[in-house]
Amino acid sequence: MPYRAPISDYEFLFRHAVNFDKIAATEKFSEASDDVVSAILTEAGKLCEEVMAPLQRPGDLEPARLENGVLRTSTGYADGWKAIAEGGWVGMSGDPEYGGMGLPMTLTTAVNEMMSAACLSLQLAPLMTQGQIEALEHHASDELKALYLPKMMAGEWSGTMNLTEPQAGSDVGALTSKAEANGDGTFSVTGQKIFISWGDNDFAENVCHLVLARLPDGVPGTKGISLFLVPKLLPDENGNPGVANDLKVVSVEHKMGLHGSPTCVMQFDGAKGWLVGKEHGGMAAMFTMMNNARLGVGGQGVGAAEGAYQHALAYALERKQGKTPSGTIVDHADVRRMLMSMRADTLAARAIMLANAAAIDMANATGDADWMSRAALLTPIGKVFGTETGMRVSETGVQVHGGMGFIEESGAAQYYRDVRVTAIYEGTNGIQAMDLVARKMMDGGEAASRLLDEIEDHAEQARATMPELAGPVWEATESLRETTEWMVAQSDMNNRFAGALPYLHAFARVLGAHYHLKSALAEPGGPRFKLARYYINALLPEYAGLLVQAQNGADDVFGLSAEEFVS
Ligand SMILES: Cc1cc2nc3c(=O)[nH]c(=O)nc-3n(C[C@H](O)[C@H](O)[C@H](O)COP(=O)(O)OP(=O)(O)OC[C@H]3O[C@@H](n4cnc5c(N)ncnc54)[C@H](O)[C@@H]3O)c2cc1C
């Protein structure tokens, strides 16, 4: 499907929303000059437009499949992966010592978002591999790093993440996969994992699985879990793929969407593995990968939103129906409302994702605790708002198409079907929202309060030039602050959890308004000012209803007994 990489939007947001110049001013990222950023975005944009976007539809029509135990990917995906690998995109933010480009996550986030817009199911393969690279960089031994990282960064080998088991979904601590020491520094890993994205492929020389399993002396729950690197083919003495390990793909799921990405049931039968991190320290190591993936999955949502928006706009500009000045449906007020909402929401979600990545970069570059807590606070908000924007915008995209939206040939429905899972994997959105109001507020709401101070200060300054936009942003932020204080004061955690998702949505609405206000100030009277005005006037006010829901407490949601639910 045609796709146009929105490079100028990224450049604009880098400059005016997330202060990318601060990142480029650090020693760690001193090479990320304006020229480099522009060249990277342009090259990645070309890859997305010319190589990846044409694979979106074939992947949907011809899903990945298992043939006599061999995983076959959709036509063209092998060439797509090769182009991604050869461009160095897998190792974009990887450590240069192992062949990575060492570029900021902010830039990688923009590139990953473009790839997601072009072809979500293929993009999941490099995303999984990037997550594994980061986990190995932080937790693996020097030997494992030296052997695996260069091959993964070059895209010669791919990576997966194996947490889920039939009885252990959100509750990862319930897993039963086992690992036993072989006495030579390696381990035998046994168990079944389900829903493993890109559990195998026919284009990388080797597939490296990061597997969570329990050692014999591991206590029940998450504290007794260890992490193992289990390759499909065991590296020989020269580090080349050698004999097959004792693992296989049992089956590939039939899914609602994301057909080009094989979602596998994996069986490990005493497969040889190497410990990553400390014994029983698996969750800490896996969290590195999961946090990376959460940022990536939020970006997948924004990418899908952009793709769906472009698709719907192209249709609206052509479809003739009713009397309008242009003769096409684009001039009907309700269609305008849909297109404006799609575009304004996508900008808000994109800015939040980039701000999240920028906080990670600043934390990595400076080691500053405030940046770390900012990154931690923004991660669940970005994951949830990014993916829900993907769902909302792609659903609206179907509506813009009218009946044709319901017909597969138009391609509008694919965006919705493909993006739907992003709200489920990498920690369901409900659980992310609980993380925001619980773990991320263990500081008594300090990190949240610091962010709200910044938003209010900015709105206060903007009052002088754009009072009609700055006023509502300030007021919404003040209401959010009151609800944040209410949240922190709840000692019964169910009171927080019952309203966690609406609270997160309200937070995202306010953050989105903050970035729209920044955009408007940078482009007074221009298209981004008009978009900001729409967002602040029409979408931001949702916060008020959301905050009422957020503070409703647990009594009502537990009002019906289980018996009353079914009666
Ligand atoms: C296409 C696809 C690809 C995937 N890829 C991978 C992968 O590569 N690797 C991997 O390991 N896993 C993968 N998964 C698994 C995915 O991460 C899980 O599906 C997800 O974590 C939810 O687990 P579950 O499906 O068991 O749902 P459940 O945990 O059974 O959840 C069901 C519902 O209950 C809610 N719920 C559960 N527990 C709580 C709680 N404590 N508090 C509040 N609400 C709760 C959930 O939010 C959800 O709404 C994938 C799944 C899919 C569908």
The ligand as an SDF file (V2000), in Angstrom:
LIG
                    3D

 53 58  0  0  0  0  0  0  0  0999 V2000
    0.0720  -11.9590   18.4710 C   0  0  0  0  0  0  0  0  0  0  0  0
    0.7100  -12.1260   19.8020 C   0  0  0  0  0  0  0  0  0  0  0  0
    2.0830  -12.0660   19.9130 C   0  0  0  0  0  0  0  0  0  0  0  0
    2.7100  -12.2690   21.1550 C   0  0  0  0  0  0  0  0  0  0  0  0
    4.0740  -12.2810   21.2310 N   0  0  0  0  0  0  0  0  0  0  0  0
    4.6710  -12.6970   22.3860 C   0  0  0  0  0  0  0  0  0  0  0  0
    6.0890  -12.9290   22.4400 C   0  0  0  0  0  0  0  0  0  0  0  0
    6.8070  -12.7040   21.4740 O   0  0  0  0  0  0  0  0  0  0  0  0
    6.6020  -13.4220   23.6000 N   0  0  0  0  0  0  0  0  0  0  0  0
    5.8400  -13.6950   24.6900 C   0  0  0  0  0  0  0  0  0  0  0  0
    6.3680  -14.1510   25.6900 O   0  0  0  0  0  0  0  0  0  0  0  0
    4.5080  -13.4640   24.6840 N   0  0  0  0  0  0  0  0  0  0  0  0
    3.9120  -12.9910   23.5570 C   0  0  0  0  0  0  0  0  0  0  0  0
    2.5380  -12.7870   23.5130 N   0  0  0  0  0  0  0  0  0  0  0  0
    1.7550  -13.0260   24.7210 C   0  0  0  0  0  0  0  0  0  0  0  0
    1.2150  -11.7480   25.3340 C   0  0  0  0  0  0  0  0  0  0  0  0
    2.2450  -11.0210   25.9260 O   0  0  0  0  0  0  0  0  0  0  0  0
    0.1040  -12.1680   26.3230 C   0  0  0  0  0  0  0  0  0  0  0  0
   -0.9980  -12.5570   25.5320 O   0  0  0  0  0  0  0  0  0  0  0  0
   -0.2660  -11.0710   27.2820 C   0  0  0  0  0  0  0  0  0  0  0  0
    0.7760  -10.8620   28.1880 O   0  0  0  0  0  0  0  0  0  0  0  0
   -1.5360  -11.3750   28.0660 C   0  0  0  0  0  0  0  0  0  0  0  0
   -1.5090  -12.6650   28.6340 O   0  0  0  0  0  0  0  0  0  0  0  0
   -2.7360  -13.6550   28.4010 P   0  0  0  0  0  0  0  0  0  0  0  0
   -2.9760  -13.7330   26.9270 O   0  0  0  0  0  0  0  0  0  0  0  0
   -2.4760  -14.9170   29.0990 O   0  0  0  0  0  0  0  0  0  0  0  0
   -3.9710  -12.9290   29.0190 O   0  0  0  0  0  0  0  0  0  0  0  0
   -4.3920  -12.9860   30.5720 P   0  0  0  0  0  0  0  0  0  0  0  0
   -3.2150  -12.7550   31.4230 O   0  0  0  0  0  0  0  0  0  0  0  0
   -5.2000  -14.2010   30.7990 O   0  0  0  0  0  0  0  0  0  0  0  0
   -5.3320  -11.7110   30.6720 O   0  0  0  0  0  0  0  0  0  0  0  0
   -6.7320  -11.7200   30.3540 C   0  0  0  0  0  0  0  0  0  0  0  0
   -7.3340  -10.3870   30.8030 C   0  0  0  0  0  0  0  0  0  0  0  0
   -7.2110  -10.2600   32.2190 O   0  0  0  0  0  0  0  0  0  0  0  0
   -6.4870   -9.0910   32.5660 C   0  0  0  0  0  0  0  0  0  0  0  0
   -5.6110   -9.3670   33.7020 N   0  0  0  0  0  0  0  0  0  0  0  0
   -4.8070  -10.4340   33.8860 C   0  0  0  0  0  0  0  0  0  0  0  0
   -4.1420  -10.3150   35.0420 N   0  0  0  0  0  0  0  0  0  0  0  0
   -4.4980   -9.1430   35.5870 C   0  0  0  0  0  0  0  0  0  0  0  0
   -4.1400   -8.4380   36.7680 C   0  0  0  0  0  0  0  0  0  0  0  0
   -3.2400   -8.8950   37.6250 N   0  0  0  0  0  0  0  0  0  0  0  0
   -4.7530   -7.2640   37.0080 N   0  0  0  0  0  0  0  0  0  0  0  0
   -5.6450   -6.7650   36.1580 C   0  0  0  0  0  0  0  0  0  0  0  0
   -6.0100   -7.3580   35.0180 N   0  0  0  0  0  0  0  0  0  0  0  0
   -5.4520   -8.5280   34.7330 C   0  0  0  0  0  0  0  0  0  0  0  0
   -5.7030   -8.7040   31.3140 C   0  0  0  0  0  0  0  0  0  0  0  0
   -5.4320   -7.3220   31.2450 O   0  0  0  0  0  0  0  0  0  0  0  0
   -6.6440   -9.1670   30.2050 C   0  0  0  0  0  0  0  0  0  0  0  0
   -7.5810   -8.1810   29.9290 O   0  0  0  0  0  0  0  0  0  0  0  0
    1.9040  -12.5180   22.2980 C   0  0  0  0  0  0  0  0  0  0  0  0
    0.5090  -12.5500   22.1910 C   0  0  0  0  0  0  0  0  0  0  0  0
   -0.0820  -12.3720   20.9660 C   0  0  0  0  0  0  0  0  0  0  0  0
   -1.5940  -12.4610   20.8820 C   0  0  0  0  0  0  0  0  0  0  0  0
  1  2  1  0
  2  3  1  0
  2 52  2  0
  3  4  2  0
  4  5  1  0
  4 50  1  0
  5  6  2  0
  6  7  1  0
  6 13  1  0
  7  8  2  0
  7  9  1  0
  9 10  1  0
 10 11  2  0
 10 12  1  0
 12 13  2  0
 13 14  1  0
 14 15  1  0
 14 50  1  0
 15 16  1  0
 16 17  1  0
 16 18  1  0
 18 19  1  0
 18 20  1  0
 20 21  1  0
 20 22  1  0
 22 23  1  0
 23 24  1  0
 24 25  2  0
 24 26  1  0
 24 27  1  0
 27 28  1  0
 28 29  2  0
 28 30  1  0
 28 31  1  0
 31 32  1  0
 32 33  1  0
 33 34  1  0
 33 48  1  0
 34 35  1  0
 35 36  1  0
 35 46  1  0
 36 37  1  0
 36 45  1  0
 37 38  2  0
 38 39  1  0
 39 40  1  0
 39 45  2  0
 40 41  1  0
 40 42  2  0
 42 43  1  0
 43 44  2  0
 44 45  1  0
 46 47  1  0
 46 48  1  0
 48 49  1  0
 50 51  2  0
 51 52  1  0
 52 53  1  0
M  END
$$$$
